[in-house]
Amino acid sequence: MNFLEVGAFFGDMALLGDETRSASVKTLEESTLLALSRRDFIDLLRQSPDLALSVIEELANRLRETNEQARSLSFQGVEERTRNLFERIASEEEGGGDRLMTPSLTHQQIADMVGTSRETVTRAIKVLKSSGWLSQDGKRYVIPRDAD
């Protein structure tokens, strides 16, 4: 499970290979989507080397992120994986501020992203909150900008 920014693409594996899609997408807010056929996408890549390079760069970044997630699942505890997830997905509040906010998340969604049970995530979040590193605003988690 991952979060995509405005303007990001998905479904690229189905466009670049002969297999059907391997994942599904759920939006957290109203979204506008563009669908491309495989033939049209390949034609665009052939016509625009810059577009092809941009797609390759994004795919390399996603592969690097996937490798990091696999490493995290293999070598880090749940608390550290949860903290790393929050650091990765948190962004500035609108208008700036001295804290970073995650999207609205349930404990089950967090558990799915860090590869553990909801109950274990609940315990990890409790530890992160008691250490002062994390706080909560509704279903959004808050990290102070100067958090170590």
Salt bridges, closest charged atoms under 4 A:
ASP12 OD1 - ARG62 NH1 2.85
ASP18 OD1 - ARG38 NH2 3.77
GLU58 OE2 - ARG62 NE 2.89
GLU65 OE2 - ARG88 NH1 3.38
GLU68 OE2 - ARG71 NH2 2.51
GLU87 OE2 - ARG83 NE 3.55
GLU92 OE2 - ARG145 NH2 3.24
GLU93 OE1 - ARG99 NE 2.90
GLU119 OE2 - ARG118 NH2 3.17
ASP137 OD2 - ARG99 NH2 3.51
